């Protein structure tokens, strides 16, 4: 059984990936500083998987703890999620993002090099494409100037990993993960005011938020709102298992990137309507000004992931909005 260190493993994508790793015969070891999640996510993961998972509460910049983990477990590879991820906040607090996202990655690579660990799956983002000239974007589309410090940390992260030729790296460029585990035991759990669309939708629907603000209605899209490629988080989690399989089968790989999306673009208003229709609820929302750092439209060409990783998205938009709502309702019951 291969041991995989999962940084940020109690976060939204991390927790779902830990479940998929266990399902596929891996032994995850989690490190998370709990800056944007709760410790009880570990219990929820263990309830789904039926297995105890080692957990260390620490920042990935703490090299003493990283070395301790590697001394205690035969770590074969790392999936690196630990990073701040809010576009708008990154515009307001750029240094916070550079110190954490770049500093954390460099700390991790230092420890990998010292301990002879080569394999890493990096949590990248479609934000590396900036404001693309055309969509869908593929992996050869230009990496343009990022629209936000968050996006820039992902660009710089990829550059650092590409330069570190002693590593075997797969960078997964996520599009927009939404949805929750079908058990409704884990899902997106932002602390404080959500920065992402769907948690704000669900919190508004259940009454935690008075109103949802749609940022901008004058974009060059079918209804004037931003277009994104929304992907179910369970599909995204499964892509990380495929990435580890790829690394195992390509030990001389240096750096490879894959788009992870559905290949479909939906506007913000289309997501709102789908949520209302599928879940039979009415949302209180209004149109506001554009938000700094937002890209107008971007969605993925995922042919490379399908042809090389053997991965493609399986779950639908209906699955995404239904599981998101079930997760929010489960939180209301348990709170």
N, C-alpha and C positions, 0 to 999 in steps of 0.2 A: 504494500500500500504506500503510494507516494505522498509525502507530506508537502503541502502547499501553504506557504505563508500568505495570508490575505490581509493586506493593510486596509484599514477602513472597513473591515469585514462585518461590522454591525450597522453600516449605513444601508441606504435604500438598495442600491445595486449590489453592494457587497454581501448583504444578508441573503438575497436570492441566489447569488452565485455560490455561496457556501452550501446552501441546500443542494444545488445541482452538482457540486463537487462530491458531496457525500453520496448522492444518488449514483454517481458514476465511479465509485470506488476509491476516491481520493480521501486523504485525511487533512482537512484544512486546520490551520492554526491561525487564530485571529489576533491582530493587534489593532486597537482603536482607542482614541483618546476621549471618545464620547462627546466631542464638541458639537455634533449635530445628530445625535441619536441617544438612545437609552439602553442601559444595561439589560433590561428585561427582554430586549430583542434576542439575546443569547438563549434565554429560556424558550422563546418562541421557535427559534431555529431547532433547538433540541427536541421540542415537542413534535415538530414536523418530521424530523429525520430519525427520531428514536435513538439518537446517539449523542454522547457528550462531546463537546468540542473545546479544545484548549483555547483560553482567552487571556490576553494580557492588556490591561488598561494602561496605555502609554502612547506618547506621541512618536511618530515614525522618525522624528529627528533625534530621538534618544537612542544613540548607538549602543549604549550599554545594554538596554533591554533587547535590541535587535540581536546583539551578540549572544545574550543569554538564551533567547529563543533558539538560535541556531545551534548552540551548545547542547540544548535539551532535546531537540528534534532533528532528524536527518532531513532538513529542508531541501527539496529537489528543485523547487521553483517558487516564484513569487507572482502574485497578482496584485498590482498596485492601484488601489482606489483612493487612498487617503489624500484628499485635497478639498479645498473650498471650491464651491461650484456655482455661486450666484452671480450672473452676469452684471446685474444692476449694482450689487454691493461692490463688485470688483472695480467698477468705475469710481465709486465713492472712496474706496479704501484699497488702492492698488498695492501699497507696500505689504499689507496683510496677505494678499494673494501671492506676491512674489516670494515673500519670506516662507510661507507655508508650502505652497505648491512646488516651487523650484527647490527650496531648501530641503523639503522632505524627500524629494526624488534624489537629490545629490547625496543626502545622508544614507539613503537606502543603497545606492550604487556603491558607495564607499565600503559598506559592510559586505555587499555581495562580492566585490573584488577581493577584499581581505579574506573571505571564507571560500573562495573558489566556486561561488554559485553563479551560473551563467543565465539561467532561464527566467525571463520576465514577460508577463503580459501587462501592457500599460493601458490604463484607462484614458484614452484620448477623446477627441470630440470633433464633431462636424464644424465647430467654430474655427478650426484651422483653415477652412476654405474662405473665411471672411464673407464678404458680399460677392457671391459667385456671379460670373457673367451669364452663365446658363445653368439650369438644373434639368435633369439630375446630374450631380457631380460624381465622378469616379475617382479612383485613387491617383490618377495622373492629372487631375484638375489642378490648376495653380493653387498653391498655398499662399493666400494673399494676406495683406496686412489685417491683423485681427481687429475686430470692432470693439474689443474690451480687453482689459488686463487679464481676465480669466482666460479668454481665448488665446491670448499671447502666451500664458503659462503652458498651455497645451502644445503650442507650436514650439516653444523653447524646449519643453520636455522631450518632444520627439527628436529635436536636433541633438540634444545631449545624448539620448539613447542611441541614435544613429552614429554619433561620433565614438561611442564606447564599443569598439569592435570586438572586445573580449566578451560581450554579452550576446545572447541569442534572444532577440526581442521581437514580439508581435505587439503592435500598437493597434488597438481597436478604436476606430473613430465612430463613437456613438452618435446617433441622431437623438431623438427626444424620447427617453424612456418614460412610460406611464404604466398604469395598471398595478396589480398586486397579486400575491400568491393566491391560488384558488381556494386555499383553506381560510383565507382572510386572517391568518395569524401574523403575517408580515406584509409590509407595504411602505409607502413613502410617509415618513414621519418627521416633517420639518419642525424644528424648535423655533417658536416665535412665529412671525408672519411669514407665510410661504412666499418663496421667490418664483416658483414654477406654477404653470397654469393649472394643472389638474388638481393638486392639493387645495388651491384657492377655490376652484370650482366646488370640490366636495365639502370644504369647510363652509362655504357660502350656502350650499344646499342644505346642510344640516343645522345651520343657524349660528355657527361660531363666528362667521363674518357677515357683516350687514350687507355688503355689496361686492361684486366682482367688477374690477375695472379692466376693460379691454384697452391695451395700450396702442392707440392709433387706428384710424379707419380710412386713411388716405394713401395707403401703400398701393403699388401697382400690382394688385392681385384681384381675383374674381369678386371679392366683396370688400376689398380695402384693408383687410386685416392680414397679419403675417402668416406665412405658410411654413409649416414644418412637417418633417417625416416622423410621425409618432410610432414608437415600437413598444410592444409589451415587454415589461421588465423580465419576465420569465424567458422569453425568446432571447433577450440580450444576455441573460445569465448563461444560457446554454452555449452561446457563442464563445464564452471564456473556456469552457470545457473543450470545445473544438480547437481553440487556439493552443491549449496545452497539448492536445493530440498532435497538432501540426509541429510544435516545437520538438516533441519526442521523435517524430519521424524525419525531422530536418535539423539534426544536431549542428550542422555547419551554417545554419541561417544566421545572418548578422542583424538584419532589421527588415521587417515586413509590416505593411499597413493594410487594414481591411475596413471598408465601410460596413457598419452594422445598423441597418434600417430596414424598412419594408419596401422602399422604392415608390411610395405613394406620398403625395403632399396634401395636407389638409389645412385649411385656414382656422384661425382661432374661433371664428363664429361657427364653422362646421363642427368643431369639437364640442362647443357648447350645445349645439342642436342635437348632436348624437347623444350626449350625456342626458339631455332632457328626454329625448325620445325613448332611449333604451331603458332608462330608470324611472320614467313616468313622474318626473319632477319638473318644476319651473324654477329657473334661476333668476335672481335679481342681479342684473348687470347693467353697466353703463359704459359708454365710450369715452376714453380719456385721451390725453396727449401721448405721442410716441415716447418710448422709454429709451434712454441712452444705452447704446451698445447692442440694440436689437438688429438682427439681420432681417431684410425684407422677406426673402423666400429662399429655402434650400431644402432639397430632398435628395435621396441617395440612389445611385446605381449600385446594386449589390451583387452584380455578376461575379466579381472576383471571390467574394466570400462563398458564394454558392459553388463555384467551380473548383476552388482550391481547398477551402476549409470543409466543404460539404455541409454548409450551414445555410439555412434561409428561415425567415420569419414564418411562423405558422398561425399565430393568433391574430384575430381580427380587431378592428376598431371597436366593435361591439363588446368583445372580450375585455378590451382595455378599460372602457368606461364602466362596464358592469362590475369588474373586479375592484376598480378604484372605489366605487360607491359601496360595495360590500365591505371593503376594508374600513372605510370611514364609519359606516354604521357599527361595525364590530368595536371600534374604538369608543363610540358613544355608549355601548353596552357595558364595556369593561371599565370605563372611567368613573 
